[in-house]
Amino acid sequence: MSVARIYAIALNTYREAVRDRVLFGVLVFAAGVLALTLALGELSLDQEMRVVTDLGLASISLFSVVVAIFLGSSLLYKEIERKTLYVILPKPIARFEFLLGKYFGIVATCAVFVAIMGALQLLVTAIQAGASTALIVTVPSVLVAGLGVGFLVSKDRTLVVPIWSVVALGASAWLCSTVDVELFRLLASLVLNLGEVLILTAVALLFSSFSTPFLTGAFTFGVWLVGRAAHDMVAMETRVLSPAMKGFLRWLAEVVPNFNLFVPGRHTLVTRTSDYAEPLAYVATSMGYAILYAGATLFIAALIFRRRDFL
């Protein structure tokens, strides 16, 4: 396995993904939703901060899922449809290397999306918490100016965005640290969003290795829905379901990824003391689960993709 070849495929995949206008549309719409949470917070009764953070994190999770499904179901198929895959595969590159490159390129794109949305969420949270007006104006202004300068001096603008997104997230986190907010919970939730993306992208590539973009998107979205509901359905006590159906649901809950791990209750990530050992352990185990499940899924996808005949 060549890391250089995988990196080259991942870089090209990222460049192709960030140029997609649909991705920009989703980003703008998601940013609008985050801004709307400020207005919704004002309509609540003494729960402004909770509304802003909970709705904001839920929207980031939802839109990151949409981006992962869209990219995972379309980018690999585009290579086949445009017949560019026929030019790449005869070269000294294994099919699993090509698949891994696609995977890491999509994950990198989703990570940039989550970082940018996370920075906006932290900024909105700081505004709701009553941060200094001077800082609220200065930090975004400096970030926008820095992005503009980066675009002017860089030969490859697509590579400016990942660095800028990390800087923006760090600057927004620093801004939040100046006020009393649940900063650890917000950052931990963003990391968990990335874990959800790791699995969803692998599942999308699994279906994309043998199916069309529409069916891949439908299947992946179905897996996500089941992964969010299966464990709750198993735990639900009801007389409506037969023993056979309950057994099937238990089996299904063990097979499909448990996406509920990545959207835990607020008390799971919030601690009243400075001891973050338990929340950190939860985030670490959840991310470990995501990496293992994504790795197993990619292994199956690589086997299917290897046997596929493109002639």
KEBA-648749 format. One record per residue: y, z, x of N, C-alpha, C in turn; residue in one letter. Coordinates in steps of 0.05 Angstrom, whole numbers, always signed. Each point is the difference from the previous one (the first is absolute). Layout:
<nuses>
(nuse (Y; Z; X); (Y; Z; X); (Y; Z; X); A)
...
</nuses>
This chain:
<nuses>
(nuse (-24; +0; +17); (+24; +0; -17); (+25; +0; +18); M)
(nuse (+18; -18; -6); (+25; -3; +16); (+23; +12; -16); S)
(nuse (+13; +21; +12); (+23; +12; -13); (+23; -20; -1); V)
(nuse (+3; -16; +21); (+22; -19; +1); (-2; -21; -23); A)
(nuse (-24; -9; -6); (-3; -20; -21); (+5; +13; -27); R)
(nuse (-10; +25; -4); (+6; +14; -26); (+30; +5; -3); I)
(nuse (+13; +7; +22); (+29; +5; -1); (+15; -25; -7); Y)
(nuse (-8; -23; +11); (+13; -25; -6); (-2; -7; -29); A)
(nuse (-24; +3; -11); (-4; -6; -28); (+16; +19; -18); I)
(nuse (+0; +26; +8); (+14; +20; -16); (+30; -6; +1); A)
(nuse (+11; -8; +23); (+28; -6; +2); (+8; -24; -17); L)
(nuse (-16; -20; +1); (+6; -24; -17); (-3; +6; -29); N)
(nuse (-19; +17; -7); (-3; +8; -28); (+24; +16; -10); T)
(nuse (+9; +18; +17); (+24; +16; -7); (+24; -19; -4); Y)
(nuse (+4; -18; +19); (+23; -18; -2); (-1; -17; -26); R)
(nuse (-24; -9; -7); (-4; -16; -24); (+6; +17; -25); E)
(nuse (-9; +25; +1); (+3; +18; -24); (+30; +7; -5); A)
(nuse (+15; +6; +22); (+27; +9; -4); (+18; -23; -9); V)
(nuse (-9; -24; +4); (+17; -23; -9); (-5; -7; -29); R)
(nuse (-19; +13; -13); (-6; -5; -28); (+21; +11; -18); D)
(nuse (+12; -17; -17); (+22; +9; -17); (-10; +20; -21); R)
(nuse (-25; -2; -7); (-10; +19; -20); (+2; +29; +11); V)
(nuse (-6; +3; +26); (+2; +26; +12); (+28; +11; -1); L)
(nuse (+20; -17; +5); (+27; +8; -1); (+8; +8; -29); F)
(nuse (-11; -15; -19); (+5; +7; -28); (-10; +27; -8); G)
(nuse (-24; +6; +9); (-12; +26; -5); (+16; +22; +14); V)
(nuse (+9; -5; +24); (+16; +20; +15); (+26; +6; -14); L)
(nuse (+14; -20; -10); (+25; +4; -14); (-4; +14; -26); V)
(nuse (-21; -8; -14); (-6; +13; -26); (-7; +30; +4); F)
(nuse (-16; +5; +21); (-8; +28; +5); (+24; +17; +9); A)
(nuse (+18; -12; +15); (+24; +14; +8); (+17; +6; -24); A)
(nuse (+1; -18; -19); (+15; +5; -25); (-12; +23; -16); G)
(nuse (-26; +1; +0); (-14; +22; -14); (+7; +27; +12); V)
(nuse (+0; +1; +27); (+7; +25; +14); (+28; +8; -6); L)
(nuse (+18; -19; -1); (+28; +7; -7); (+2; +10; -29); A)
(nuse (-17; -12; -17); (+0; +9; -28); (-9; +28; -4); L)
(nuse (-16; +10; +18); (-10; +28; -2); (+23; +20; +1); T)
(nuse (+22; -7; +13); (+24; +18; +0); (+11; +3; -28); L)
(nuse (+1; -22; -15); (+10; +1; -27); (-19; +15; -18); A)
(nuse (-26; -5; +4); (-20; +14; -17); (+0; +30; +6); L)
(nuse (+5; +7; +25); (+1; +28; +7); (+22; +15; -14); G)
(nuse (+22; -14; -4); (+23; +13; -14); (-6; +4; -29); E)
(nuse (-19; -14; -11); (-7; +3; -29); (-20; +23; -4); L)
(nuse (-12; +10; +21); (-19; +22; -2); (+15; +26; -2); S)
(nuse (-15; +20; -8); (+12; +27; -4); (-8; +18; +24); L)
(nuse (+19; +2; +19); (-4; +17; +23); (-25; -7; +17); D)
(nuse (-8; -26; -2); (-23; -10; +15); (+8; -25; +15); Q)
(nuse (+25; -2; +8); (+10; -25; +12); (-15; -7; +25); E)
(nuse (-4; +19; +19); (-13; -5; +25); (-29; -8; -4); M)
(nuse (-14; +14; -18); (-28; -6; -5); (-3; -29; -12); R)
(nuse (+18; -7; -18); (-2; -27; -11); (+5; -21; +21); V)
(nuse (+20; +4; +17); (+7; -19; +21); (-23; -4; +19); V)
(nuse (-12; +22; +9); (-21; -2; +20); (-26; -10; -12); T)
(nuse (-8; +11; -23); (-25; -8; -12); (+0; -29; -9); D)
(nuse (+21; -9; -13); (+1; -28; -9); (+3; -18; +24); L)
(nuse (+15; +9; +20); (+4; -17; +23); (-26; -4; +16); G)
(nuse (-15; +21; +4); (-26; -2; +14); (-20; -16; -16); L)
(nuse (+0; +3; -26); (-18; -15; -18); (+6; -30; +2); A)
(nuse (+26; -7; +0); (+8; -28; +1); (-8; -12; +27); S)
(nuse (+4; +15; +22); (-8; -10; +26); (-30; -5; +1); I)
(nuse (-15; +18; -10); (-29; -3; -1); (-8; -25; -16); S)
(nuse (+12; -3; -23); (-7; -23; -17); (+8; -26; +13); L)
(nuse (+24; -2; +11); (+9; -25; +12); (-15; -6; +26); F)
(nuse (-7; +20; +15); (-16; -5; +24); (-28; -11; -7); S)
(nuse (-11; +10; -22); (-25; -11; -10); (+3; -29; -8); V)
(nuse (+22; -7; -14); (+5; -27; -8); (+2; -19; +24); V)
(nuse (+14; +9; +21); (+4; -16; +24); (-27; -4; +14); V)
(nuse (-16; +22; +2); (-26; -2; +14); (-19; -19; -15); A)
(nuse (+0; +1; -26); (-18; -17; -16); (+10; -29; +2); I)
(nuse (+26; -4; -2); (+11; -28; +2); (-6; -13; +27); F)
(nuse (+6; +14; +21); (-4; -11; +27); (-30; -3; +6); L)
(nuse (-15; +20; -7); (-29; -1; +6); (-14; -22; -15); G)
(nuse (+9; -7; -24); (-13; -20; -16); (+10; -28; +5); S)
(nuse (+22; -3; +14); (+11; -27; +3); (+0; -11; +29); S)
(nuse (+4; +17; +20); (+4; -10; +27); (-25; -13; +11); L)
(nuse (-23; +12; -4); (-25; -12; +11); (-6; -26; -15); L)
(nuse (+5; +0; -26); (-6; -24; -15); (+19; -23; +8); Y)
(nuse (+25; +7; +7); (+18; -21; +8); (-9; -14; +26); K)
(nuse (-13; +15; +17); (-11; -12; +25); (-21; -20; -7); E)
(nuse (-16; +6; -20); (-21; -19; -8); (+11; -24; -15); I)
(nuse (+19; +6; -19); (+12; -21; -16); (+15; -20; +17); E)
(nuse (+15; +10; +19); (+16; -18; +18); (-16; -13; +22); R)
(nuse (-25; +9; +2); (-19; -10; +20); (+8; +7; +28); K)
(nuse (+18; +20; +3); (+7; +9; +27); (-24; +16; +12); T)
(nuse (-17; +10; -17); (-23; +15; +10); (-19; -18; +15); L)
(nuse (-1; -25; -8); (-18; -19; +13); (+9; -6; +28); Y)
(nuse (+26; +4; +6); (+10; -4; +27); (-4; +25; +17); V)
(nuse (+1; +23; -13); (-2; +25; +15); (-28; +7; +8); I)
(nuse (-19; -2; -19); (-27; +9; +5); (-15; -15; +22); L)
(nuse (+5; -26; +4); (-14; -13; +23); (+9; +10; +27); P)
(nuse (+22; +14; +1); (+10; +12; +26); (-17; +24; +7); K)
(nuse (+3; +10; +24); (-16; +23; +9); (+9; +26; -14); P)
(nuse (-4; +2; -26); (+7; +24; -15); (-21; +4; -21); I)
(nuse (-11; +24; -1); (-21; +6; -19); (+12; +4; -28); A)
(nuse (-17; -4; -20); (+11; +2; -27); (+8; +29; -7); R)
(nuse (-14; +19; +11); (+7; +28; -6); (+26; +7; +14); F)
(nuse (+6; -13; +23); (+26; +4; +13); (+23; -11; -17); E)
(nuse (-5; -23; -12); (+20; -12; -17); (+4; +18; -25); F)
(nuse (-21; +10; -11); (+2; +18; -24); (+15; +26; +7); L)
(nuse (-6; +11; +24); (+13; +24; +8); (+30; -5; +5); L)
(nuse (+6; -23; +12); (+28; -7; +4); (+15; -2; -26); G)
(nuse (-12; -12; -20); (+13; -2; -26); (+4; +28; -12); K)
(nuse (-20; +17; +3); (+1; +27; -11); (+23; +15; +13); Y)
(nuse (+2; +1; +26); (+20; +15; +13); (+28; -11; -5); F)
(nuse (+2; -27; -3); (+26; -12; -6); (+10; +9; -28); G)
(nuse (-19; +0; -20); (+8; +9; -27); (+7; +29; +0); I)
(nuse (-16; +17; +14); (+5; +28; +1); (+27; +6; +13); V)
(nuse (+7; -15; +21); (+26; +3; +13); (+22; -7; -19); A)
(nuse (-3; -21; -15); (+20; -7; -20); (+4; +21; -21); T)
(nuse (-22; +11; -10); (+1; +21; -20); (+12; +26; +12); C)
(nuse (-6; +5; +25); (+12; +24; +13); (+30; -3; +3); A)
(nuse (+10; -23; +6); (+28; -5; +1); (+13; +4; -27); V)
(nuse (-14; -10; -21); (+10; +3; -27); (+1; +30; -8); F)
(nuse (-21; +15; +7); (+0; +28; -7); (+22; +15; +16); V)
(nuse (+4; -7; +25); (+21; +13; +16); (+28; -5; -11); A)
(nuse (+5; -25; -8); (+27; -6; -12); (+4; +14; -26); I)
(nuse (-21; -1; -17); (+2; +14; -26); (+2; +30; +4); M)
(nuse (-14; +11; +20); (+1; +28; +6); (+28; +8; +9); G)
(nuse (+13; -17; +17); (+27; +6; +8); (+19; +1; -23); A)
(nuse (-3; -19; -19); (+17; +0; -24); (-5; +24; -17); L)
(nuse (-26; +8; -2); (-7; +24; -16); (+13; +25; +12); Q)
(nuse (-1; +3; +26); (+12; +23; +14); (+30; +0; -3); L)
(nuse (+12; -24; +1); (+29; -2; -4); (+7; +9; -29); L)
(nuse (-15; -10; -20); (+6; +8; -27); (-4; +30; -4); V)
(nuse (-21; +11; +12); (-5; +28; -1); (+23; +17; +12); T)
(nuse (+10; -10; +23); (+22; +14; +12); (+25; -1; -17); A)
(nuse (+5; -22; -13); (+22; -2; -18); (-3; +20; -23); I)
(nuse (-24; +1; -12); (-4; +18; -22); (+2; +29; +9); Q)
(nuse (-7; +6; +25); (+1; +28; +10); (+28; +8; +8); A)
(nuse (+19; -19; -1); (+27; +7; +7); (+7; +0; +29); G)
(nuse (-12; -19; +14); (+6; -2; +29); (+29; -8; +4); A)
(nuse (+9; +3; +25); (+28; -6; +7); (+7; -29; -7); S)
(nuse (+22; -4; -13); (+9; -27; -8); (+4; -17; +25); T)
(nuse (+11; +12; +21); (+5; -15; +25); (-26; -10; +11); A)
(nuse (-21; +17; +0); (-26; -9; +11); (-12; -21; -18); L)
(nuse (+2; +4; -26); (-12; -19; -19); (+12; -28; +4); I)
(nuse (+25; -1; +7); (+14; -26; +4); (-6; -10; +28); V)
(nuse (+1; +18; +20); (-2; -9; +28); (-28; -9; +7); T)
(nuse (-21; +14; -8); (-27; -7; +8); (-9; -27; -10); V)
(nuse (+3; -6; -26); (-7; -28; -9); (+17; -21; +13); P)
(nuse (+26; +6; +4); (+18; -20; +12); (-9; -7; +28); S)
(nuse (-7; +21; +16); (-9; -5; +27); (-26; -15; +0); V)
(nuse (-18; +6; -19); (-26; -14; -1); (+4; -29; -7); L)
(nuse (+17; -6; -19); (+5; -28; -8); (+12; -15; +23); V)
(nuse (+20; +13; +14); (+12; -13; +23); (-20; -5; +22); A)
(nuse (-18; +19; +4); (-20; -3; +21); (-19; -23; -7); G)
(nuse (-7; -3; -26); (-17; -22; -8); (+14; -27; +5); L)
(nuse (+26; -1; -7); (+14; -24; +5); (+2; -8; +29); G)
(nuse (+5; +20; +17); (+1; -6; +29); (-27; -9; +10); V)
(nuse (-21; +13; -10); (-27; -8; +8); (-7; -29; -7); G)
(nuse (+9; -8; -24); (-4; -28; -8); (+15; -19; +17); F)
(nuse (+24; +8; +9); (+17; -18; +16); (-10; -3; +29); L)
(nuse (-10; +21; +12); (-8; -2; +28); (-30; -7; +4); V)
(nuse (-16; +3; -21); (-29; -4; +3); (-7; -30; -6); S)
(nuse (-18; -10; +16); (-9; -27; -5); (-21; -1; -23); K)
(nuse (-14; +21; -4); (-20; +2; -22); (+9; +22; -19); D)
(nuse (+12; -7; -22); (+11; +20; -18); (-22; +16; -14); R)
(nuse (-23; -12; -3); (-22; +14; -14); (-9; +24; +15); T)
(nuse (+4; +1; +27); (-9; +23; +16); (+22; +22; +0); L)
(nuse (+24; -7; -9); (+21; +21; -2); (-6; +19; -22); V)
(nuse (-10; -10; -22); (-4; +16; -24); (-19; +24; +4); V)
(nuse (-23; -3; +13); (-17; +23; +4); (+13; +23; +15); P)
(nuse (+14; -7; +22); (+14; +20; +16); (+22; +14; -17); I)
(nuse (+15; -17; -14); (+22; +10; -16); (-11; +18; -22); W)
(nuse (-22; -7; -13); (-11; +16; -22); (-8; +28; +10); S)
(nuse (-11; +2; +24); (-7; +27; +11); (+25; +16; +6); V)
(nuse (+20; -13; +12); (+26; +13; +5); (+13; +9; -26); V)
(nuse (-1; -17; -20); (+12; +7; -26); (-14; +24; -12); A)
(nuse (-27; +0; +2); (-15; +23; -11); (+7; +26; +14); L)
(nuse (+2; -2; +27); (+7; +24; +15); (+28; +10; -5); G)
(nuse (+19; -19; -3); (+28; +8; -6); (+2; +13; -27); A)
(nuse (-14; -12; -20); (+0; +12; -27); (-13; +27; -1); S)
(nuse (-21; +3; +16); (-14; +26; +1); (+19; +21; +12); A)
(nuse (+15; -8; +21); (+19; +19; +12); (+22; +7; -20); W)
(nuse (+8; -20; -16); (+21; +6; -21); (-11; +20; -20); L)
(nuse (-25; -3; -7); (-13; +19; -20); (-3; +27; +12); C)
(nuse (-3; +2; +27); (-4; +26; +13); (+26; +17; -1); S)
(nuse (+22; -13; -7); (+25; +16; -1); (+4; +14; -27); T)
(nuse (-18; -6; -19); (+1; +13; -26); (-27; +12; -7); V)
(nuse (-1; +15; -22); (-25; +13; -7); (-16; -18; -18); D)
(nuse (-19; -15; +12); (-18; -17; -15); (-28; +4; +11); V)
(nuse (-20; -10; -15); (-28; +1; +9); (-6; -23; +19); E)
(nuse (+11; +1; +24); (-2; -23; +18); (-28; -5; +9); L)
(nuse (-15; +21; +6); (-28; -4; +8); (-16; -14; -21); F)
(nuse (+4; +8; -25); (-15; -12; -22); (+7; -30; -3); R)
(nuse (+25; -7; +3); (+8; -28; -2); (-12; -16; +23); L)
(nuse (+1; +10; +24); (-11; -16; +23); (-31; -1; -2); L)
(nuse (-13; +22; -8); (-29; +0; -3); (-9; -20; -22); A)
(nuse (+16; -2; -21); (-7; -18; -22); (+2; -29; +10); S)
(nuse (+19; -6; +17); (+3; -27; +11); (-24; -7; +17); L)
(nuse (-10; +20; +16); (-23; -5; +17); (-25; -5; -18); V)
(nuse (-2; +15; -22); (-23; -4; -18); (+2; -27; -14); L)
(nuse (+24; -9; -5); (+3; -27; -12); (-11; -21; +19); N)
(nuse (+4; +4; +26); (-11; -18; +20); (-30; +1; +0); L)
(nuse (-12; +24; -4); (-29; +2; -2); (-11; -16; -24); G)
(nuse (+14; +1; -22); (-8; -15; -24); (+1; -30; +6); E)
(nuse (+21; -8; +15); (+3; -29; +8); (-23; -8; +18); V)
(nuse (-8; +17; +19); (-22; -7; +18); (-25; -8; -15); L)
(nuse (-7; +15; -21); (-24; -6; -15); (+4; -24; -18); I)
(nuse (+22; -1; -14); (+5; -23; -18); (+0; -27; +14); L)
(nuse (+13; +0; +23); (+0; -25; +15); (-28; -9; +9); T)
(nuse (-16; +19; +8); (-28; -7; +7); (-15; -9; -24); A)
(nuse (+3; +12; -23); (-13; -8; -24); (+9; -28; -8); V)
(nuse (+26; -5; +2); (+11; -27; -7); (-12; -21; +18); A)
(nuse (-2; +5; +26); (-12; -19; +18); (-29; -4; -5); L)
(nuse (-14; +21; -8); (-28; -3; -7); (-4; -20; -22); L)
(nuse (+15; +3; -22); (-2; -19; -22); (+11; -28; +8); F)
(nuse (+21; +0; +16); (+13; -25; +8); (-19; -17; +18); S)
(nuse (-19; +13; +12); (-18; -14; +18); (-19; -19; -15); S)
(nuse (-2; +4; -26); (-18; -18; -16); (+12; -8; -27); F)
(nuse (+24; +7; -6); (+11; -5; -27); (+28; -12; +2); S)
(nuse (+11; -6; -24); (+26; -12; -2); (+21; +22; -1); T)
(nuse (+26; -6; +5); (+21; +20; -1); (+2; +15; -26); P)
(nuse (-3; -15; -23); (+3; +13; -26); (-23; +21; -4); F)
(nuse (-24; -9; +5); (-23; +18; -3); (+1; +23; +20); L)
(nuse (+9; -6; +24); (+2; +21; +20); (+20; +21; -8); T)
(nuse (+23; -9; -10); (+20; +19; -10); (-10; +16; -23); G)
(nuse (-14; -13; -19); (-11; +14; -23); (-21; +21; +8); A)
(nuse (-18; -9; +17); (-22; +19; +9); (+12; +24; +16); F)
(nuse (+19; -6; +17); (+12; +22; +16); (+15; +19; -17); T)
(nuse (+15; -11; -19); (+15; +18; -18); (-19; +16; -17); F)
(nuse (-23; -12; -8); (-20; +15; -15); (-12; +22; +16); G)
(nuse (-6; -5; +26); (-10; +21; +18); (+20; +23; +2); V)
(nuse (+26; -7; +2); (+21; +20; +2); (+1; +17; -26); W)
(nuse (-2; -13; -23); (+1; +15; -25); (-24; +19; -2); L)
(nuse (-24; -11; +6); (-24; +17; -2); (+2; +23; +21); V)
(nuse (+10; -6; +23); (+3; +20; +21); (+19; +22; -8); G)
(nuse (+19; -6; -17); (+19; +20; -10); (-11; +16; -23); R)
(nuse (-20; -12; -15); (-9; +12; -25); (-28; +11; +1); A)
(nuse (-17; -11; +17); (-29; +6; -1); (-6; +29; +3); A)
(nuse (+12; +13; +20); (-5; +28; +5); (+10; +18; -22); H)
(nuse (+22; -8; -13); (+10; +15; -23); (-19; -3; -24); D)
(nuse (-11; -24; -3); (-18; -5; -22); (-26; +16; +3); M)
(nuse (-9; +3; +25); (-24; +15; +5); (+5; +29; -6); V)
(nuse (+23; +10; +8); (+6; +29; -5); (+7; +6; -29); A)
(nuse (+6; -21; -15); (+8; +5; -28); (-25; +7; -17); M)
(nuse (+3; +22; -15); (-22; +8; -17); (+4; -12; -28); E)
(nuse (-19; -16; -7); (+1; -13; -26); (-28; -6; -11); T)
(nuse (-3; +0; -26); (-25; -6; -12); (-3; -29; -7); R)
(nuse (+22; -15; +3); (-1; -28; -7); (-17; -16; +19); V)
(nuse (+1; +7; +26); (-16; -15; +20); (-29; +9; +0); L)
(nuse (-17; -19; +1); (-29; +5; +2); (-7; +9; +28); S)
(nuse (-24; +13; +3); (-8; +9; +27); (-2; -24; +19); P)
(nuse (-9; -23; -10); (-2; -23; +18); (+27; -10; +9); A)
(nuse (+20; +1; -18); (+27; -8; +8); (+12; +19; +19); M)
(nuse (-5; +26; -4); (+10; +20; +19); (-13; -4; +28); K)
(nuse (-26; -6; +0); (-13; -5; +26); (+12; -25; +14); G)
(nuse (+6; -21; -17); (+12; -24; +12); (+27; +6; +11); F)
(nuse (+16; +17; -14); (+27; +7; +10); (-2; +16; +25); L)
(nuse (-20; +18; +2); (-3; +16; +25); (-6; -19; +23); R)
(nuse (-18; -19; -5); (-7; -19; +21); (+25; -17; +8); W)
(nuse (+15; -8; -20); (+24; -16; +5); (+21; +15; +15); L)
(nuse (+2; +26; -6); (+19; +17; +14); (-7; +3; +29); A)
(nuse (-26; -1; +7); (-8; +2; +28); (+3; -26; +15); E)
(nuse (-1; -23; -14); (+2; -26; +13); (+28; -9; +4); V)
(nuse (+17; +1; -20); (+27; -9; +2); (+17; +20; +16); V)
(nuse (+20; -9; +13); (+17; +19; +15); (+15; +19; -19); P)
(nuse (+3; +25; +9); (+13; +20; -16); (+30; -1; +7); N)
(nuse (+15; -16; -15); (+28; -3; +5); (+17; +24; -9); F)
(nuse (-13; +18; -15); (+15; +25; -7); (+6; +17; +24); N)
(nuse (-15; -4; +22); (+6; +15; +24); (+28; -5; +11); L)
(nuse (+10; -24; -6); (+25; -9; +11); (+24; +6; -18); F)
(nuse (-5; +11; -23); (+21; +8; -18); (-5; +29; -10); V)
(nuse (-1; +19; +19); (-7; +27; -8); (+23; +13; -16); P)
(nuse (-6; +22; -12); (+20; +16; -14); (+20; +11; +20); G)
(nuse (+24; +6; -10); (+22; +8; +18); (-7; +26; +15); R)
(nuse (-16; +18; -12); (-7; +25; +12); (-19; -3; +24); H)
(nuse (-14; -23; +2); (-17; -5; +22); (+15; -4; +26); T)
(nuse (+24; -12; -1); (+15; -6; +24); (+24; +18; +3); L)
(nuse (+4; +19; -18); (+23; +18; +2); (-10; +28; +8); V)
(nuse (+14; +12; +19); (-7; +27; +8); (+26; +16; +1); T)
(nuse (-2; +25; -8); (+23; +18; +0); (+6; +12; +27); R)
(nuse (-18; -3; +19); (+4; +11; +27); (+3; -23; +19); T)
(nuse (+4; +7; +26); (+2; -21; +20); (-27; -9; +11); S)
(nuse (-21; +10; -12); (-27; -7; +9); (-9; -25; -15); D)
(nuse (-1; -23; +14); (-8; -25; -13); (-29; -8; +7); Y)
(nuse (-16; +19; +9); (-27; -6; +9); (-16; -12; -23); A)
(nuse (+1; +13; -24); (-17; -10; -22); (+9; -27; -10); E)
(nuse (+26; -5; -5); (+9; -27; -8); (-6; -21; +21); P)
(nuse (+4; +7; +26); (-6; -19; +21); (-30; -7; +1); L)
(nuse (-17; +20; -5); (-29; -5; +0); (-7; -18; -23); A)
(nuse (+13; +3; -23); (-5; -17; -23); (+7; -29; +6); Y)
(nuse (+24; -4; +12); (+9; -27; +7); (-19; -12; +21); V)
(nuse (-8; +15; +20); (-17; -10; +21); (-28; -8; -11); A)
(nuse (-12; +16; -17); (-26; -6; -12); (+2; -24; -19); T)
(nuse (+22; -2; -15); (+4; -23; -18); (+3; -26; +16); S)
(nuse (+15; +1; +22); (+3; -24; +16); (-25; -7; +14); M)
(nuse (-16; +20; +9); (-26; -5; +11); (-18; -14; -19); G)
(nuse (+0; +9; -25); (-15; -13; -22); (+8; -28; -3); Y)
(nuse (+27; -5; +0); (+10; -27; -4); (-9; -19; +23); A)
(nuse (+1; +10; +24); (-8; -16; +23); (-30; -7; -1); I)
(nuse (-16; +20; -6); (-29; -5; -2); (-7; -19; -22); L)
(nuse (+12; +4; -23); (-7; -18; -23); (+10; -28; +5); Y)
(nuse (+24; -3; +12); (+11; -26; +6); (-18; -14; +21); A)
(nuse (-9; +16; +20); (-17; -12; +21); (-27; -10; -12); G)
(nuse (-12; +16; -17); (-25; -9; -13); (+4; -25; -17); A)
(nuse (+22; +0; -15); (+6; -24; -17); (+5; -24; +17); T)
(nuse (+15; +2; +22); (+5; -22; +17); (-26; -11; +14); L)
(nuse (-18; +19; +5); (-26; -9; +12); (-15; -18; -20); F)
(nuse (+0; +8; -25); (-14; -17; -20); (+15; -26; -4); I)
(nuse (+27; +1; +0); (+16; -25; -3); (-6; -18; +24); A)
(nuse (-2; +11; +24); (-5; -17; +23); (-28; -14; -2); A)
(nuse (-19; +15; -10); (-27; -12; -3); (+1; -24; -20); L)
(nuse (+14; +4; -22); (+2; -21; -20); (+16; -24; +11); I)
(nuse (+22; +6; +13); (+17; -21; +11); (-14; -15; +22); F)
(nuse (-18; +13; +15); (-14; -13; +21); (-20; -21; -11); R)
(nuse (-12; +7; -23); (-20; -18; -12); (+12; -22; -17); R)
(nuse (+26; +1; -5); (+12; -19; -18); (+2; -27; +14); R)
(nuse (-7; -21; -15); (+1; -27; +10); (+26; -14; -9); D)
(nuse (+17; -8; +20); (+26; -12; -6); (-1; -30; +2); F)
(nuse (-23; -11; +4); (-2; -30; +2); (+1; -13; -27); L)
</nuses>
